Amino acid sequence: MLLRQLNIAPRAALGFALIAVLVALLGVFALGQMSSIRDSEVAVETQWLPSIRGGDEIRELMLRIRTISLRMALDEDPKNIPTYPRQRAQRKNHCLRQSGHHARGPAAL
């Protein structure tokens, strides 16, 4: 019952000081959490994102290979046929190089 014995001014000052200390502690906790969030963001930026981009390039190359194969199957002009295997081989080699980089990790990209 110590608070009841205090006048209103000291009691209000004590309440305000308690709230100020709580806000300061909350601020210190928030700064620690922001640091943790920043570390996570850096990990995503340096490790995950290059890998995702590499996988996306592989997917794009695979779609191009499928398109070339479809052209080979549907093209009726015999003079175009010799160009398709060469294009497919180039895309396949590029795809294999990309998948090798992807397997080694983000530093290889």
Protein Blocks (a to p, Z undefined) as FASTA:
>chain_A
ZZmmpcfklmmmmmmmmmmmmmmmmmmmmmmmmmmmmmmmmmmmmmmmmmmmmmmmmmmm
mmmmmmmmmmmmmpmbfklmmmmmmmmmmmmmmmmmmmmmmmnojklZZ
